[in-house]
Amino acid sequence: QVQLVESGGGLVQPGGSLRLSCAASGSIGSGNDMGWYRQAPGKQRELVARITAGGTTNYADSVKGRFTASRDDNAKITVYLQMNNLKPEDTAVYYCNAVQGRWFYWGQGTRVTVSS
């Protein structure tokens, strides 16, 4: 049974930073690609960042240079999303994602609100 648990969301002022974490359990391991998606009110879920099993990252154009994805494949698979210089348009629920074959797994989401 795969479980993804996100944490680290909250309210932050424009220009501030947050670090999201996603702890994976079950059959997700170092060989699985992981990612972060977000869904703003009234909008479709969109890819924010992807990090492969080998550690290669790619980002949505809107977050390049501001967000950094990383992973720790030691005792427990954990992926992070460091978000700097946050903007109001980054406000959304952020979801962790794991890919296993043709299956996509999702966490419950963590809310990020950027507002003064």
Secondary structure, DSSP 8 states (H G I E B T S, - for coil): --EEEEE--EEE-TT--EEEEEEEESS--TTS-EEEEEE-TTS--EEEEEE-TT--EEE-TTTTTTEEEEEE-SSS-EEEEEE-S--GGG-EEEEEEEEETTEEEE---EEEEE--
